[in-house]
Amino acid sequence: VLPKLLEREVFLGSGCLVETKDAGWQRAVVISISRGFEIRLIDTGAKQVIPVNC
């Protein structure tokens, strides 16, 4: 689960599972780590940002 990883343990392009409020668990890819973990959901293409300190 992405929020439980340390920032130094995550690499761009890493696949992960992300729990979303409305759709449960979804597959995602890390696309940026500049302002938290910015991910793109694989099935919908939507972007989300997960704060580093969550």
Backbone as a ProteinNet text record, in pm:
[ID]
protein_1_A
[PRIMARY]
VLPKLLEREVFLGSGCLVETKDAGWQRAVVISISRGFEIRLIDTGAKQVIPVNC
[TERTIARY]
85.6	0	90	70.1	159.6	182.7	80.5	108	196	208.3	289	435.6	469.8	608.5	677.3	805.4	883.9	913.5	933.6	957.6	1076.9	1180.9	1300.5	1278.1	1165.6	1135.6	1049.9	1008.9	919.8	996.5	980.4	1047	942.8	977.2	886.6	858.6	735.5	695.9	657.5	669.6	632	481.6	442.5	301.3	261.3	136.3	90.8	-60.7	-112.1	-255.5	-286.2	-391.3	-429	-575.5	-604.9	-743.9	-806.2	-910.5	-980.6	-1112.6	-1163.1	-1285.9	-1407.2	-1417	-1536.4	-1526.4	-1406.3	-1395.7	-1317.8	-1284.7	-1208.6	-1065	-1008.8	-869.9	-859.2	-759.8	-737.1	-589	-558.8	-420.1	-372.1	-246.5	-192.6	-43.7	9.1	151.6	199.7	315.3	373.4	431	387.9	437.5	520.4	515.3	594.5	600.4	709.2	722.1	754.3	725.7	765.3	680.2	550.9	462.1	373.5	436.3	365.9	381.4	308.9	313	204.7	243.2	144.8	132.5	10.3	-12.9	-113.2	-109	-210.3	-279.1	-411.3	-488.3	-486.5	-451.2	-433.3	-564.8	-672.1	-798.3	-872.4	-856	-930.8	-843	-713	-623.6	-624.9	-706.7	-715.4	-587.4	-554	-437.8	-484.3	-403	-427.9	-294.9	-299	-179.1	-202.8	-108.7	-114	-5.3	-39.7	62.2	166.7	290.6	399.5	379.3	322.1	310.5	178.2	111.6	-17.5	0.5
-116.2	0	122.3	211.4	324.1	411.9	455.5	543.9	482.4	351.4	288.1	277	310.1	305.8	437.3	431	552.6	611	743.2	808.9	747.9	710.8	655.3	513.8	451.7	316.1	313	429.5	436.6	491.6	428.8	471.2	511.6	607.4	644.8	522.2	507.4	392.1	270.6	280.9	168	146.4	23	-10.6	-26.2	4.6	-5.4	-20.2	-52.9	-52	66.3	139.9	258.8	245.2	271.6	267.4	404.6	410.8	536.1	535.5	654.5	665.1	609.2	634.6	594.6	460.8	413.5	292.9	178.9	190.5	83.7	78.6	-40.2	-56.6	-47	32	47.1	36	-9.4	-18.7	119.1	150.8	282.3	271.9	379.8	392	524.8	525.9	648.5	729.7	856.9	940.2	1058.7	1091.1	1201.8	1188.2	1237.5	1235.9	1376.5	1478.7	1614.7	1675	1659.7	1717.5	1609.6	1506.9	1387.5	1283.9	1176.2	1072.4	1103.4	1147.5	1170.5	1040.8	991.5	863.7	881.5	789	782.8	647.4	651	527.1	457.5	331.7	258.6	243.1	210.4	181	305	418.8	539.1	649.5	647.6	753.6	876.2	874.8	989.9	1002.5	1126.8	1153.3	1181.4	1140.7	1171.3	1199.9	1279.8	1306.2	1252.8	1173.5	1121	1192	1266.3	1337.3	1241.3	1286.3	1203.1	1171.8	1262.6	1245.7	1184.7	1107.6	1050.1	921.7
0	0	0	-92.4	-113.4	9.2	84.8	197.4	305.8	312	415.3	375.9	252.6	208.8	240.5	266.4	283	146.1	140.8	12.7	-60	12	-53.1	-105.9	-71	-116.4	-243	-291.9	-406.9	-526.5	-640.6	-762.9	-865.7	-953	-1060.7	-1146.1	-1185.9	-1265.6	-1183.4	-1050.8	-964.5	-969.8	-979.3	-972	-825.8	-794.7	-656.6	-654.1	-538.2	-514.1	-424.1	-458.1	-382.7	-344	-217	-172.6	-194.4	-276.6	-301.8	-225.8	-195.1	-115.5	-188.7	-318.8	-390.8	-463.3	-494.5	-577.6	-512.4	-385.7	-320.3	-371	-379.2	-421.5	-572.8	-619	-762.3	-793.2	-914.5	-959.5	-1002.2	-970.1	-1002.7	-1033.3	-1092.2	-1122.4	-1065.8	-1000.8	-946.8	-1062.7	-1076.5	-1186.3	-1137.3	-1008.6	-953.9	-802.1	-744.4	-598.3	-548	-625.8	-588.8	-477.8	-480.3	-378.3	-319.1	-272.7	-229.1	-338.2	-327.1	-429.4	-531.4	-650.2	-755.1	-833.7	-842.7	-908.7	-1021.6	-1115.4	-1220.6	-1207.1	-1195.2	-1185.8	-1321.6	-1323.8	-1449	-1524.7	-1456.7	-1524.9	-1573.5	-1506.3	-1544.8	-1601.5	-1573.6	-1619.5	-1530	-1425.4	-1334.8	-1253	-1218	-1132.8	-991	-894.3	-753.6	-687	-580.1	-500.8	-360.1	-312.7	-176.7	-98	7.5	85.6	141.6	148.7	199.3	346.4	421.8	567.3	611.3	526.9	567.4	644
[MASK]
++++++++++++++++++++++++++++++++++++++++++++++++++++++

